[in-house]
């Protein structure tokens, strides 16, 4: 890893904003009203360091703030300057950042933070350290106002900056290879007597654990931000979409209803469209985010426009021939909850997609608390104040599937199914062998139309005869159903929708009458 980002604050701003659109907000360094001036510092050595930093960078502090346009959309920016005392945060630096955040909130602007910093400015001691609370409070007020706060962590982002405003973005992006962490490597070595393993604080490592949403080079950041701001700024009238129409969900006759065991087998076809394919076919705008396990993991997270509406999507990615092993882990479940909280902060509907052979079954999964994470997912989605739409796309096995199903509405593909265990597992419990899987699949009411009868599924999107054989047409029908459901949910007052959600889950399963 390099010792610092190669772009200055002004260079990065110039790379991101539309030409000529940036307007600076900076005033000479100042302290909060009623407090003594933080600079110039009384210590001659520190004063000299400040003078050298100003001469070297042409800046008066370690941060540049202002507003500009990205793809024609206004955004406020806070960019650290590593060349100014390592981007460290002193009292005056913190005050400039805080004022910029407060102005962005007052003007209702999305805010983009571009930190690169060694952390708190040691020369100013506890006063500077406590300023992290000041900045964090301003960020919290900005988010509470329902405004986007995005961060791009540059190399390095450490200490108090990483542990406060640097990682509080609803979406957190990072520079490739950036060192990101709480404890500096020199401090670690001094305290422990050994070097910190090099990959522990690497951006890619954190992305693989679901702590960073995307690792993107600076040269590609503008386009990612443009698409992100397009989605976040979208409204049903601002982006084109097909006119959604509800699919036929009338229950077929017994002769027409798909055979449950046949449906199970069809959902396991390797060429059946999964969550990624569904999004690529139906999204008007799409920003794929990183998830635990990266592109080879079991989870897909995305910011998207579906049916003309901006939404956050979190879905399970089915097994494929290239990636046959995709266990749904405790880390995935934590990422589901984080995505749900971001949807609530941004006031966006959450769309969950269920397509899993089940949660990870291993000793490590037990130690990771996978059952506890399932429970927390259930409560998070049940309590979420924004609309929740679940799509039962294919396999729905066990608690890993149940964790994504609490919703205001549930749409199911014609061959989708939901069961406590795969039919083979149920057969092993009931008959002590796997030979009765087909029999149990047919007897347990696991199919999409059976689930509609017990009140879980609101609409079934037919497969003619199989999504794998007509992926484009199937995804189009499912996309229309999603758009129609999102439109319906958008018209309901929040209090009525939440009351209906509670009533819905209170009566689930009552209709079958075993």
Secondary structure, 3 states (H helix, E strand, C coil): CCCCCCCCHHHHHHHHCCCCCCEECCCCCCCCCCCCCCCCCCCHHHHHHHHHHHHHHCCCCCEEEEEEEECCEEEEEEEECCCCHHHCECHHHHHHHHHHHHHHHHCCCEEEEECCECCECHHHHHHHHHHHHHHHHHHHHHHHCCCCEEEEECCCEEHHHHCCHHHCCCEEEECCCCEEECCCHHHHHHHHCCCCCCCCCEHHHHHHCCCCCEECCHHHHHHHHHHHHHHHCCCCCCCCCCCCCCCCCCCCCCCCCCCHHHHHHHHCCCCCCCHHHHHHHHCCEEEEECCCCHHHCCEEEEEEEECCEEEEEEEECCCCCCCCCCCECHHHHHHHHHHHHHHHHHCCEEEEEEEECCECCCHHHHHCCHHHHHHHHHHHHHHCCCCEEEEEEEEEEHHHHHCCCCCCEEEEECCCECECCCHHHHHHHHHCCCCCHHHHHHHCCCEHHHHHHCCCCCEEECCCCCHHHCHHHHHHHHHHHHHHHHHHHHHCCHHHHHHHHHHHHHHCCCCCCC
